[in-house]
Amino acid sequence: MPTRTSLVAASAATASLVLAGCSTSETAPDSSAAGVESPAASAISVAAAFYPLEFVAEHVGGDLATVVPLTAPGVEAHDLELSPAAVREVQGVDLILFLSDFQPAVDDAVETTGVRSFDAHHIVEAHEASHAEDDHGDEESHEDDDHGHEEEAHSDEDDHGHEDEAHEDEAHEDDDHGHEDEVEAHEDEPHEDEAHAGHDHSSGDPHFWLDPTLLAEYAGDVAAELSDIDPDNADTYASNAESLAAELLELDQSYTDTLAQCERSDIFVSHEAFGYLTERFGLEQHGLSGLDPEAEPSPARVREVRDEVLASGATTVYSESDVDAAAIEALAGDAGVETAVLDPIEGVTGDDDYIEVMTRNLEALRAGLDCA
């Protein structure tokens, strides 16, 4: 079974995080006051920045790794702060699993300590790159079509006499001047892409773990990283990663089967953290706010989403477990619909784990979308 050791304790007064114990060295601080078990001397010590990374580390490391979470249960992952003492103690771990640009305090700790780290951002980058390639392919297809039309036009022009060509040259000169004026005027206008850039929520979304297939891929990457540190147990790490991947792919299949026949495909959420989930399973999210869970939606945005709820025939809008639900509850009351919880799984409390929370999310979607 995986060994899980609490790295931090949250202060009720200040919500600051203090390291309780994370290293296998003899100088590690006494963790008995925090009610946690000290890591075994033979274990690899792995610090996980927040819960989904912790979940993977626990399952892939198994009995060979002591996993110490940097974000305490109940603490908003985005808001994590590490005390100077915590940062110093991070130097004692063998590996930090983190996601750059997601938790600035962890980014700073990784840079300050120089401890070995493994950044999950490559999963996000690869996902975004694949979308960029798809978009580029669509653009090239359109360019090929345009080029074909141009060749047809030139072929027709070749049939005209030289006199017509001379007239065309004069006309083109006048057109060029006109087009130059149009271009200058157009440059002063806001571009459509720029105007809607803030609404492209598929870009910059860090919540890759909401796609079970991507979390399975990450598990394999973590196995490779642990094997590099501890090559004698590489086969065990690989086997553990394969077992976890099988469980995640089974979860993925449950989502696919359950969401295959639904009355609706639009989900309305507090903030747009569910891009990976909706993309994977053919849904579309509409958020009161963008990727920042602390952002306050404007009255205009609230009205816009309310109209979308009414137009879609939705019966449910979704709040989150760790985000203030006042705005989404007000929307529900105004639109005359119910609320349910959809969890982005940045953290868990109690005995919950990733599979259990994702299963609850699936049930909330099934009920809210009236799936067969």
N, C-alpha and C positions, 0 to 999 in steps of 0.2 A: 504494500500500500504506500502511496506517496506520503512523505513527511512534510507537514505544513507548519511553519514557525512564524509567529507574528513578528514583523519587523518594527512596527510603529504602534504607538498608543495615542489616541486622539484625546486632547485636553478639552473637557467640556466648556471651559471658560474661554479658551483662545482658539480652539480647533487647530492648534499647531501640532506637528507630528514629531515625536521623539523616538529615536531608535532604541529598541529594546534588546536586540541581539541578533547578529547576522553572520558571524564568521566562525570558522572552525578553529581559530587560533586560541591560545590560552589566555590572551589578553582581552577576549570578547567580554563585554559588560555582563554582569549577573542579570539574567532575565527572570529570575524567580519572582520579583516584585510585580511583573506584568502577567504572571501566571502562565508563562509559556515555557516550552521545553527547549533546552539548548541544542543546537545542531550536533549531530553525531560527528565525531572526529574524522570518520572515514568518508563522510558524505561530501559531494560537491555542493558548494553553497551558491545558490542562484537567487538573486534579487529580481523580483518581477514588479514592474512599475505600476501595473494596475491589473484588475482581475482576469480578463480573458488570457493575458499572457501568463498569469499565475496558474490558471486552469491547465494550460498546455504544458507548462513546466512540471507541474505535479504529475501529470499522466505520463509524460515522456521520460522524466527523470526517475519516477518510481521510487523504489527503496534506495536508489543510489544517489539521490539528490535531496538536499534540504532546501525547500523553497521558502523564501522570506518576502512577504509582500511589502512594497513601499507605501501603498495606499490602504489605510485601515478601512474595514467595513463601515459603511455609512458615510464615508467622506466622499464628496464629489471629486471625481478623478481630475477634472480640469482645475480644481482649486487647490490641489496638493501643494503644500509648502514643507520643505525639509529644514530642520534646524541645523546649525553648524555641526553639532555633535552627530546628527544623523548622517550628514555628508561625510564626516570623517570615518564613521563606521562602515560606510559603503565601500571604503577601500579594502575592507577585509573579505569581501565576497569574491568568488571565482569568476562570476559572470553576472552582468545586469541585462535583463531583457527589457527593452523599452521601445517606444514609438516616438520618434523625433517630431517636434512641432506640435505635440499633443499635450505634454506637461512640461512647461518651461523649467520648473524646478528640477525635474529629472534630467533634462538636457544639460542644465548647468552643472549638476552633480557629476554626470558622465564626463564632461569636459574638465572639470576641476580635479577630479580624482585620477583620471587616466586609467581607471579600472577597465578590464576587458568587458566589452559590451556587444550586444547584438540588436540591431535596429530593425524593427518590423516594417519600416517605411518602404522597403523594397516591394512588399506586397501591394501597397497603395500605388507606388510608382508604376509597377507592371500593369496594374489594372487600368490606370489612366492612360498609359502608353498604348494599350490595346484599343482603347476608345479613340485615341488620336489617330491611329492607323486606320480604323474604320472610317472616321470622318475624312481622312486624306484620300482613301479609296473612293469615297462618294464624290469628292471634289474632282479627282482625276477622271471619273466616269463622265461627269458633266463637261469637263474640259474637252474630252475626246469627242463628245457629241457636238460641242460648239465648233471644234476644229473641222469636223466632217461637214457641217453646214457652211463653214467658210470656204472649203475647197469647192463645194458645189457652186457657191456664189462666184468664185474666181473663174470656174469653168464657163459659166454663162457670160462673164465679162469678156472672155477671150473671143467670143463669137461676134462682138460688136466691132465696128470699124474704128480706124484711128481717129476719125473726127469726133466720134462719141467719146473716145478716151480723153481727147483734149478737153472736151466740155466737162467730163467727169473730174479731170484734174482741177479745173477751176472751181467746180462745186465742192470738191474735197477741201480745197484751201479755205473756202468760206466755212465749211463744216468744222474744220479743225479749229478755227478761231472761236466758233460757237461752243465747241466741246470744251476748249480750254476755259472759257468763262464758266461753263457748267461745272467743271471739275473744281475750280476755285471756290464756287459757291457751295458745292457739295462738301468740300473739306471743312467748311465752317459749321456744317450740320453734325449733330451727334450721330455716330454710327449705330445701327441697330444692335450689333454685337456688343458694343460698349454699354448701350442702354440696358441690355438684358443680362450683362455679365454677372450681376449680383444674384440672378435667379438660376444660374447654372449650378445646381447643387450636386451634380455628379462629380464635379471637380473639387478637390480639396476635402472630401469627406473621409475621415480617418477610420470609420467604424467597419473595417473590413471583416471583422469576426462575425457580423450578422449574416454573412454568407458562409454556411458551414463548409463548403468546398474550399474556400480560401483559408479557413482556420485549419483544415486538414493539411493543406499545403504548408502552412506555417509550422505545423507539428513536425513535418519531415525536415524542415529547415533547422528547427531547434534540436532535433535528434543529431543532425550533422554537426552542429556547433558543440553539443555535449560530447560527441564522439571525438572531436578534435582535441578537447580538453582531457578526455578520459578514454583513449583508444582501446584499452583493454576491455571495456564494456560496450563497445560500439554496437555489437549485435543486439544487446539488450535494449539500447536506446532505439534502434531501428524497429525492433519488434514492438516495443511500446507505442511508437509513433504509428505503426501500421494498425494496431488495435484501436487506437483513438480515432484514426482516420476512418476505419470501418464504422465506428459508432456515429461519427459525424456525417458520413455519407448516408447512413440509415436515417438519420434525422432529416437530411436534405430530401430524401425520397418521401418521407412523411409529409413534408411541406409541399412538395410537388404534387403528390396525390390529393392532399386535402384541398389545395387551392386551385385544382384543375378546373372545377366547375363551380363558379361563384356568380351570384347575381350582379356583383359590382367588383371593380378593380381599383377604385380610388380610396386611399386612406388619408384621413385628416388628423394631423399630429401637432404637438406643441412646437417642436423644432425638427428640422429636416435631418435627422440622424439615421434614417432608415433607407438611404439610397441603395446600399448594397443588397439589402433584403428585398426591396421592391423590384430592383432590376433582376435579381436572380429568379424571382417567382412571378414576373409579369404583372406587377402592380405599379401604381403611381402614387407618390406621396405629395401631399399639400400641407405645408407647414405654416403655422402662424408666424414663426420666425425662421431664420436660416439655420446655419450650423451652430451658432452660438446659443446655448441654452439659456443664457442670462439676458439675451436681447429682448427688449419689450416690443411687441408688435405694434405698429401704428394703427390708429382707428381705421384708416383706409384699408389696410391689409386685413384687419378683422372682418370688415364688411365684405371684402372680396372673397375671403374664404367662406364666410357664411353663405354668400350667394352660390358658391361652388358646391357647398354641402346640399343646399336646397335643390340645385339643378341636377345633382347626381343621384338624388333619392337615398342618400346615405342615412342610416339609422343610428350610427355610432361615430363618435370622434374619440381620439386616443390621447390620454395624458401619460405622464411618465412617473415612475416611482420616486425619482430624486429631483424632480423639477416642480416648481410651484404650479399648481393646476388651476389657479384662479382664472387665467385667461381662457383656457380651453373649456372650463366649466361654464364660464359666461357665454362663450360661443355656443355650447350645447344648449343652454337655456334659451338663448335667442333663436336658435334654429329648431328647437323642439326635438332634439335627439338625445340619446343616451351617451354616457362616457364609459370607457374601459381603459385599462392600463396596457400600454405597450412599452416594454423595457428595452433600452439600448444596451443593457448589460455591461455598463462600464464598471460596475461593482455589484456584489451580492451581500446579503446579510443572512445570519442564521445558518441553517444547513443547506441552503440553496446551492445549486451549482449551475453551470452553463446549460447543460442539457435540460434540466428542470425548468429554467426560466424560458428557454427557447420553446419548450413544449407549451408552457402557459401562453406565450406570445402567439403560438399557432392557434390555440383554442380561441383566444381573443379575436384573431383575424377571422377564423372560421365563423364565429357567431356574428361578428360585425359586418361581414361581407355576404352573409347568407349563402354559405357554400354547401353544396350537396353532400 
